[in-house]
Amino acid sequence: MNQASIHRLVAAQLKQKDADVLFDLRLAANLPLIQNLFSSLYPDDNHQGHFTKLMDLLSKLYASRPSELKKQDLKRLDSGNWYQSEKIMGMQLYVEHFNKDLNGLKEKLPYFKDLGVNFLHLMPITTRPSGENDGGYAVNSYLQVDKRYGTKEDLLALTSEFRKEGIYLMLDFVVNHTSNEFSWAKKAIKGDKKYQGYYYTFEDYTIPAEFEKTLPEVFPETSPGSFTYVPEMDRWVMTVFNSYQWDLNYTNPEVFLEMLTNLVKLTDLGVDVVRFDALAFLWKKMGTISQNLPEAHNLVALFRMCLQVVAPGVILLAEAIVAPTDIIKYFGEDQKMGNECEVAYNASLMALLWNSIATKRTSLLYKSWDHVPPKPVDCTWINYIRCHDDIGLGYENQLIQELGWNPDMHRKFLLDYYCQHLDWSPAKGLMFMYNPKTGDGRITGSAASLLGLEKALELKDDVLIHHAMNKIIMLHGIILAFGGIPLIYAGDEIATLNDYSFRNDDSKKEDSRWVNRPLQNWETISNLDDKDLPQSKVYHTLQKLISIRKSDPVFADNNSLSLCHTGNDHILVFEKRGNQQDGLLVLCNFDENAQVIETGWIKRLGYFAKGDPINLVTGEKLVMKSALLEIAPYQLIWLKRD
């Protein structure tokens, strides 16, 4: 049982739901964990005064939280794990790429409603440097809205409208670093020792040189190394990501207190889910890679336990694109079980799906997923096929070797397949951050272009166009059914192709990720009634699948998913079981040729108990040939057992 469950039990004992009384009870319930976590990071002998400041801060932050949000917090707490509901459907977007600004976004609420989207992740909207800014992840402020998007009042009006329409909002909290234009950094540059202590700054290169021995390079092409010399300050500063992004020094408890204040004030704007950006990097320790350290987990849990006291209706998402066994840990382990982040990106599923598309085989997917420990029952995944970022190849070498493949050669094949180095490949992607020293690289591109639609349209090949559309639908059908919150990147629902215009922008041309961040094509959307267009077929099929998902509790996340082995290496099958006898069987063919599987085991599961079942995707009966079931190229099948 996690702390949220305890809070629900305590609240249920009260006849009168007095918000202030419940705050005191939450604080009392979380206090032992908060104290233990704080002491593990900031030992009592040196930081007793800082712990007292934390207790005072929690009361002040709660007192300043808007009353409307306090009421919503209590409703969310009473409703249980609302984020595991089948009724949530997400979309990620850049506001300026979708429709100009925050007010323009509000104008498009009917579009979200038509598609079935009720959970929005808006890419960073706070102020940032005018030139290179890592897509907004170099922050000049955590709370001030960049004028290109509007004003803070526009944001408050938008979140108020979202609450009326039942739309959840997720915003980023760039917890690992600020920009070099942030107010703290500016004071540090001017020589303020207090704010130099908010970052990792050093008077010479001796200590940075020791760190560099074990720190991997995040952006080896554009920002090699992890430290930058700042002549105005005459000091070296840790910049793990880019030279203009200064890493925060969380060994300083003042940094934690300041960042907790920024976090809560962000949620006071009406944010429902906070995406903790780059949280794997939060704690730095010489002699390590400074990723996924135990102190980083304790720090995340401390943020969570404090936020839960002040704003229990808000949840945290772990943006940790790491190995599957490491991702699970951001839900919390041992006494922190279920007490770190409620949600995490299912990055391993995403990467494995792209591997299966390229290889036409599901063997690595099965083998990898069988090695992932079960997640805590109170946590969930965000499932996606791509996001604003690149696609990494974070597969476990041992599992690749067990399949008889060479890990380095296998990754090279994937890069060649997706980055236009193989004439026969249908994919049109670009390489991102290739490191010639290691052979590592990542992949960029829109879903439709990576899945072959761009090349198929260029060739005017109807078969390839059909295959590409089926692949788009199949991958989205998997994330809709897998268990968790499905998240579509804006434009993928209308099969938007790569946008190469970034090459003409000096601030973007070195970052190929902009190829998969296109403008929303409202002209295409205005023609969706033309059912013969590939874009229309994709949109209307996804719209139908979203509607099916939101209408059936079997799609909710209740830790009931199991992989089914068919003996056919091209096929993926998994089953989700509901709370009663109902179930959902999902079957997918990753090959360009039709495949057959034996159906006796499907019958034993009860899916043919009432004759030939209906494939919910097409609305047509699924007909068997003798004891075999034929699955068409890149076909998606959803079977329901009542």
Steps between C-alpha positions, in 0.01 A plus 500: 500500500646836398454831681215613274301193603562584866375855443180364343443271798553784745270733306228235490485501880400866511132587487579860407760540223676802647789586265719651771454201732587265214815699427612450861423128476692463172796681649493273806475188282786603270722662761702186592580436133576867432733516799676177407548603136616850593750363752637252247589792272569770758624346829335639816827616658550764232150573376250500785421863423423414140254231609321756717486730197346214299222450756419872496512502121246218465247691710555821301471322166177333606353828629565670164352219286180617324183377674356361175805276462483393865145375435615321187785339697255344744275372221798345324616340822156349559476370142800272536761454227324718243808492275450127434160551338417374151335836434828692478643565154805719459667722242836676510553824308692822458248780547650721229508208256141401576316833478703815575467551876302407812187678379537328164522168681178577685329558165582142401331327794228367264773320302627322811145408595429364150808278509444399863806665656461620861860509625743753355874523545605848391868534425677775702315833495711694751765755407824374346808638320422655162755289311581136572285380790461122457140534391412701811677270746747776580275697735530866590201469734287220642184708525510787250329425169705588193328786319486301176242278671310776679487593867462327833139620495452319167637184658269532801203553266602192301537275805164623631343402168679165513344427841153575362560272201659217701843540336815421695808716448862386523784752503874450535698576811863521389629375830865428410619832360422861415619713211803721540256794482304388807503753786718273718753451220517874433577565867760223499670653195521832686692324778225430756639204697154395622375445148826352377421236763163434330697344214808280469766767447876460541789746501720276285467185287640254758169367632320520163781289352432230760126509427562474125678166542166325556232739371357390162436766236130574443544712185847400372462678164378842610600515867791266578604468861304592811660828611518851357741779588322831570756782461276766663495286814848355453363161603407170345134397523346155451294492179413135436256574217599825327741781583204732565329256742653516850450197723344575838694396810252304711762425762410853610167477691417861408470384139245235599294750700500750213411236242220357716353849513521529120340156462198577719448844349500336155222265610309800639458614139272201443748230398377144566812300406856624536758350266828476693751560225837320508448378856753217454777765507399679821784387726866521401773285653860483388609159374151411371303580185283721725179344374238299691687537829321404826512865608314600184222258591486635854481854365212414265316326784555805723347727234209257468431467873506878545281568195255236617452684829431835331327391177391135513307529174818557299720213382858467369624349175854360486680610184767232531600353166715227648520120501171320582628373834597858592171655384302282741701639791356849447168369629685439827652196667487353851354759740471738205290245305239701311623819666723654234323573170146380428570490126802421281569493129491150360812575296600135473170404334542791258853399401406133472209576267733684263740206518218262402399721207856494361570130562141385433546287811371520856759278669694783668175660616387177669841428650544855629153535645529169680801649684320813622387468863131571565423861582327599827123462480442871569722621215456510125678552169475761231506293183610668179658419167696825482519841663666837430837337561714247319460122505781333693618141468525413869473124471683266734805351330466166676147449365611589147785248531262230623317535168826431318551861389802724544382805703719753319412369157133481592492867603686591181234316300223694676673833435553404135137384465345817639756760387490434123817293472319199348341545156236239567383646832168689485599724794607862456658615825809696600794425728527683831814535712707232332816432700773361268708394801231258620279452196201614707231708339132578523218534250274792416197525273122518507315174556355502148839559334677240714224250420532548125218735398725779373695268270186314391331827396813605309498166316120512458497136607153403626621183671767688695249775587262235636778335699612834645147591612458158660830538686393840635167359618656182639756678718242745633260213562764333717555807721123555528453150637822433691393634838576857606456843347536497119673811366494604134736763367295773327494438128544125521121463510492645145817322381707820474829456315847633586547876510841589352460878538712493820808489278436864407496620863843570652371428853363158397702370206748306715219317682331243276225442759321798346422280197237325714354820649285620208228764491153356545351476150158659529449480123526122521262502796247705302497221239453206736156436351680372190517140616733396216796702631755298702493774766121468532514123528755523781306771685161332487638160595683644802192701593299176501759311706518782755121492535504123553773533762320773696177302509635175647659456848706205373742760360568646847838432655457235767830311454317225315702488179669178389698418188383200299754290310379370162813336359492744208785750525317764295199517730441692823209393720408623845191474715347744745258359754231705665374483857243230416514246218542750220822520306665661199732313265726710277667335198745672262697388197833682457575339164425618146356156424191337645575272795307215658478384860336202664176596679440222751646706786283801401192280518603373842517862616133532403521739204310268263243390759215670311614419148728713285591810703489858372824682433422830672744683270303424184162400641517179293493136609832325536477186289730204557634267234483156663701526823707792377448874509646709219617851593553742211817709460526754783149416613371600843233284664309576820285213629267548797394223739187580701 
